[in-house]
Amino acid sequence: MDKIRNKVIQTNFPKFFRKMVMITVFAILLSGVATGIAFRTQITEVIFLQAFNENRKSKSQWLR
């Protein structure tokens, strides 16, 4: 038990948490990039359909 206690006491927590924050931010960015690559087609379709619907609405209002 003293061995574990001594390791915990000797741990430099600010250094540990700084590394942990950097690793967490890197993992979040990496997962965002992976999601963007994986859903590239679906994202493009949503943007196209949104622009298409807005274009249709503006034309239908113009014809009235």
C-alpha positions, 0 to 999 in steps of 0.5 A: 500500500505504501508503494502505491501511496508513494507513487501517487504522492510523487506524481506531477499532476499538472504535467499529467493533466497538461498531457491529458488535455493535449491528447483529448484535444487531438482525439477530438480533432481527429474524430472530427476529421474522420467523421467529415471524411466518412460522411462527405457524400451525405454532407454534400447531399444535404447542402445541395438539397438545402440550396435546391429547396431555397432556389425553388422557394424563391422561384415560386414566390417570384411567379406569384 
